[in-house]
Amino acid sequence: MKLPSIAVAWSTGIAIFSMFFGSGNVVFPLLLGQMTGEQIPWALVGLTITAVGAPLLGLLGCVLFEGDCKQFFYRIGEIPGYFAVLLILALLGPIGVMPRCFIVSYGAIQPYFPDLSLGLFSILAGFITLILIARRNFIIPILGYVLSPLLILTLIIIIIVSVLKVGVLPESNYTPLTAIKEGLAVGYDTMDLLASLFFSVSIWMLLKEKLNISSLSDVKSKLIPTYVVASIIGGGLLGIIYVGLCYSAAAHHQALIGAVPEQVLANLAVHLLGVKFAVVANIAIGLACITTVMSLAVAVVDVIHVEIMNTKIGAKIPFSYGWMMVITMVITVIFSNLGFTSIMKFLHPIMVVCYPAIIVLTICNILYKLYGFQYVKLPVYGTLFAMLAWKLPVIL
């Protein structure tokens, strides 16, 4: 591969890492480490498949559709695809990931403001987010350049200190097989596969511009090789952070006993860095979560306003862009008050049932774009109904 392609692959890999490394997602590797203890290596196998491999696959699939997530889903039928897009937008937005980020932000800051309630915090955070979004062309790049590197640096320091402060991995009731299953399930909860489908347009635009993609031949000869190298870079960095966080939580599990999920990272920071240094770490975590909410809110409302409202059904929605943003933030604040555990109680079953079907859809769409593979409805709906038949009795 020529040097320019390597440069493009590197920049794309960093972009992929930044895209998937949502500030709220750091919670799940920590919880996995707590749960699986000495079986961490097996748990990480499952986590890598669903939290790294599946999102990279989804990103490639939607990039081959030039970042058009609507056409990606419409292959299962226009009406089912339309409602699938709406459901995923809601899960990534105001009823799932966005309130989850508010809660994690609250968990990081609350120890320093013990009288601050989650309800008041979420209202303040929602109001501040709306103000920042109004100036997003100026604010988001600055916050991204400052907060994202600071958060990553903080996590790297926590991981390094956790290794230097030698801990013992606790005994586990998990077998290798059940640890892999737990890792798979935790990977579903990151919801990065869903996010990859909606953020793929930025990767498509980057590769199209840098590689001069103009035909299917260019896709096969230039885009895919470059994307594979970029995936190794981005996925590798993501995997390293996940491994480090899992190990840190397991090796220092005693310091996390009794901590609610949204405060696990904050407690770990205090334990490893001390109270004074942990203040900086927790402020970075809290602010980075707010930044993630900003990015998600803009992405969700943009898709609704541009894609959904330009359809026959969407044209009947009587709200402007600004009001859509306000409504989105109000719903986010309401769901934030349910708490992390309650949100995961209704998100997790949806992910367990739907994730495998979306993976199958992704594979079918990749084969369709590259080799003309036509089958899609039977594999996707077959997988969905099979998961429903398997998991519904357990869920109920």
Backbone hydrogen bonds, N-H to C=O, Kabsch-Sander energy under -0.5 kcal/mol:
donor,donor_aa,acceptor,acceptor_aa,energy
6,I,2,K,-1.8
7,A,3,L,-2.5
8,V,4,P,-2.4
9,A,5,S,-2.7
10,W,6,I,-2.5
11,S,7,A,-2.4
12,T,8,V,-2.6
13,G,9,A,-2.5
14,I,10,W,-2.2
15,A,11,S,-1.9
16,I,12,T,-2.6
17,F,13,G,-2.3
18,S,14,I,-2.5
19,M,15,A,-2.2
20,F,16,I,-2.2
21,F,17,F,-2.0
22,G,20,F,-2.5
25,N,22,G,-0.9
26,V,23,S,-0.8
27,V,24,G,-1.5
28,F,25,N,-0.7
30,L,26,V,-1.0
31,L,27,V,-2.3
32,L,28,F,-2.4
33,G,29,P,-2.3
34,Q,30,L,-2.2
35,M,31,L,-2.2
36,T,32,L,-2.4
37,G,33,G,-1.7
38,E,170,P,-2.0
39,Q,36,T,-2.6
40,I,37,G,-1.6
42,W,39,Q,-0.7
43,A,39,Q,-2.1
44,L,40,I,-2.8
45,V,41,P,-0.8
46,G,42,W,-1.4
47,L,43,A,-2.3
48,T,44,L,-2.5
49,I,45,V,-1.6
50,T,46,G,-1.9
51,A,47,L,-2.9
52,V,48,T,-1.2
53,G,48,T,-3.2
54,A,49,I,-2.2
56,L,52,V,-1.9
57,L,53,G,-2.3
58,G,54,A,-2.8
59,L,55,P,-2.6
60,L,56,L,-2.0
61,G,57,L,-2.5
62,C,58,G,-2.4
63,V,59,L,-2.2
64,L,60,L,-2.1
65,F,61,G,-0.5
66,E,63,V,-2.0
67,G,62,C,-2.8
68,D,65,F,-1.6
69,C,67,G,-1.3
72,F,68,D,-1.7
73,F,69,C,-1.9
74,Y,70,K,-2.1
75,R,71,Q,-0.6
76,I,73,F,-1.9
77,G,74,Y,-1.8
81,G,77,G,-2.7
82,Y,78,E,-2.3
83,F,79,I,-2.2
84,A,80,P,-2.1
85,V,81,G,-2.2
86,L,82,Y,-2.0
87,L,83,F,-2.5
88,I,84,A,-2.4
89,L,85,V,-2.5
90,A,86,L,-2.1
91,L,87,L,-2.4
92,L,88,I,-2.8
93,G,89,L,-1.7
95,I,90,A,-2.1
96,G,90,A,-0.5
96,G,93,G,-1.1
97,V,91,L,-2.3
98,M,93,G,-1.8
100,R,96,G,-1.8
101,C,97,V,-2.2
102,F,98,M,-1.9
103,I,99,P,-2.2
104,V,100,R,-2.2
105,S,101,C,-2.5
106,Y,102,F,-2.4
107,G,103,I,-2.5
108,A,104,V,-1.6
109,I,105,S,-1.6
110,Q,106,Y,-3.0
112,Y,109,I,-1.8
113,F,109,I,-0.6
113,F,110,Q,-1.4
116,L,113,F,-2.3
117,S,115,D,-0.5
121,F,117,S,-2.4
122,S,118,L,-2.7
123,I,119,G,-1.7
124,L,120,L,-2.4
125,A,121,F,-3.2
126,G,122,S,-2.4
127,F,123,I,-2.2
128,I,124,L,-2.7
129,T,125,A,-2.4
130,L,126,G,-2.0
131,I,127,F,-1.8
132,L,128,I,-2.5
133,I,129,T,-2.6
134,A,130,L,-1.6
135,R,131,I,-0.6
135,R,132,L,-1.0
136,R,133,I,-2.0
138,F,135,R,-1.6
139,I,135,R,-2.8
140,I,136,R,-1.5
142,I,138,F,-0.8
143,L,139,I,-2.8
144,G,140,I,-2.8
145,Y,141,P,-2.3
146,V,142,I,-1.6
147,L,143,L,-2.9
148,S,143,L,-0.8
148,S,144,G,-0.6
150,L,146,V,-1.7
151,L,147,L,-3.0
152,I,148,S,-2.5
153,L,149,P,-2.8
154,T,150,L,-2.4
155,L,151,L,-2.4
156,I,152,I,-2.4
157,I,153,L,-2.4
158,I,154,T,-2.4
159,I,155,L,-2.5
160,I,156,I,-2.6
161,V,157,I,-2.8
162,S,158,I,-2.2
163,V,159,I,-1.5
164,L,160,I,-2.2
165,K,161,V,-2.9
166,V,164,L,-1.6
168,V,251,A,-0.7
179,A,175,T,-2.5
180,I,176,P,-2.0
181,K,177,L,-2.2
182,E,178,T,-2.2
183,G,179,A,-2.3
184,L,180,I,-2.4
185,A,181,K,-2.3
186,V,182,E,-2.5
187,G,183,G,-2.1
188,Y,184,L,-1.6
189,D,185,A,-1.4
190,T,186,V,-0.9
190,T,187,G,-0.6
191,M,187,G,-0.6
191,M,188,Y,-1.4
195,A,191,M,-1.8
196,S,192,D,-2.4
197,L,193,L,-1.2
198,F,194,L,-0.9
198,F,195,A,-0.6
199,F,195,A,-2.0
200,S,196,S,-0.7
202,S,199,F,-1.0
203,I,199,F,-0.7
204,W,200,S,-2.7
205,M,201,V,-2.5
206,L,202,S,-1.8
207,L,203,I,-2.6
208,K,204,W,-2.9
209,E,205,M,-1.9
210,K,206,L,-2.4
211,L,207,L,-2.5
212,N,208,K,-0.8
213,I,208,K,-1.2
219,V,215,S,-1.8
220,K,216,L,-2.2
221,S,217,S,-2.5
222,K,218,D,-2.8
223,L,218,D,-1.8
224,I,219,V,-2.7
226,T,222,K,-1.7
227,Y,223,L,-2.9
228,V,224,I,-2.6
229,V,225,P,-1.8
230,A,226,T,-2.5
231,S,227,Y,-2.8
232,I,228,V,-1.9
233,I,229,V,-1.9
234,G,230,A,-3.3
235,G,231,S,-3.0
236,G,232,I,-1.6
237,L,233,I,-2.2
238,L,234,G,-2.1
239,G,235,G,-2.7
240,I,236,G,-2.3
241,I,237,L,-1.9
242,Y,238,L,-2.3
243,V,239,G,-2.8
244,G,240,I,-2.5
245,L,241,I,-2.6
246,C,242,Y,-2.5
247,Y,243,V,-2.5
248,S,244,G,-2.4
249,A,245,L,-2.4
250,A,246,C,-2.1
251,A,247,Y,-3.2
252,H,248,S,-1.5
253,H,250,A,-1.2
255,A,252,H,-1.1
256,L,253,H,-1.5
257,I,254,Q,-0.7
259,A,256,L,-2.1
263,Q,260,V,-2.1
264,V,261,P,-1.3
267,N,263,Q,-2.5
268,L,264,V,-2.3
269,A,265,L,-2.3
270,V,266,A,-2.0
271,H,267,N,-2.3
272,L,268,L,-2.4
273,L,269,A,-2.8
274,G,270,V,-1.5
277,F,273,L,-0.5
278,A,274,G,-2.0
279,V,275,V,-1.0
279,V,276,K,-0.6
280,V,276,K,-0.7
281,A,277,F,-1.6
282,N,278,A,-3.1
283,I,279,V,-2.3
284,A,280,V,-2.2
285,I,281,A,-2.1
286,G,282,N,-2.7
287,L,283,I,-2.7
288,A,284,A,-2.3
289,C,285,I,-1.8
290,I,286,G,-1.4
291,T,287,L,-2.1
292,T,288,A,-2.0
293,V,289,C,-2.1
294,M,290,I,-2.1
295,S,291,T,-2.3
296,L,292,T,-2.6
297,A,293,V,-2.8
298,V,294,M,-2.3
299,A,295,S,-2.3
300,V,296,L,-3.1
301,V,297,A,-2.5
302,D,298,V,-2.3
303,V,299,A,-2.1
304,I,300,V,-2.4
305,H,301,V,-3.0
306,V,302,D,-2.7
307,E,303,V,-2.0
308,I,303,V,-1.8
309,M,304,I,-2.3
311,T,308,I,-1.6
314,G,308,I,-0.6
315,A,311,T,-2.3
316,K,313,I,-1.4
317,I,314,G,-2.1
324,M,320,S,-2.3
325,M,321,Y,-2.0
326,V,322,G,-2.1
327,I,323,W,-2.8
328,T,324,M,-2.3
329,M,325,M,-2.2
330,V,326,V,-2.3
331,I,327,I,-2.4
332,T,328,T,-2.0
333,V,329,M,-2.4
334,I,330,V,-2.2
335,F,331,I,-2.5
336,S,332,T,-2.0
337,N,333,V,-1.1
337,N,334,I,-0.6
338,L,335,F,-1.6
339,G,336,S,-1.3
343,I,339,G,-2.1
344,M,340,F,-2.2
345,K,341,T,-1.4
346,F,342,S,-1.0
346,F,343,I,-0.7
347,L,343,I,-2.1
348,H,344,M,-2.4
350,I,346,F,-0.8
351,M,347,L,-2.3
352,V,348,H,-2.7
353,V,349,P,-1.9
354,C,350,I,-2.7
355,Y,351,M,-2.5
357,A,353,V,-0.5
358,I,354,C,-2.1
359,I,355,Y,-2.3
360,V,356,P,-2.3
361,L,357,A,-2.4
362,T,358,I,-2.4
363,I,359,I,-2.3
364,C,360,V,-2.6
365,N,361,L,-2.5
366,I,362,T,-2.3
367,L,363,I,-2.4
368,Y,364,C,-2.1
369,K,365,N,-2.3
370,L,366,I,-2.2
371,Y,367,L,-2.6
372,G,368,Y,-1.4
373,F,367,L,-1.5
380,V,376,V,-2.2
381,Y,377,K,-2.9
382,G,378,L,-2.1
383,T,379,P,-2.0
384,L,380,V,-2.4
385,F,381,Y,-2.7
386,A,382,G,-2.0
387,M,383,T,-2.3
388,L,384,L,-2.1
389,A,385,F,-2.6
390,W,386,A,-1.9
391,K,387,M,-3.1
392,L,388,L,-2.4
395,I,391,K,-2.8
396,L,392,L,-2.9
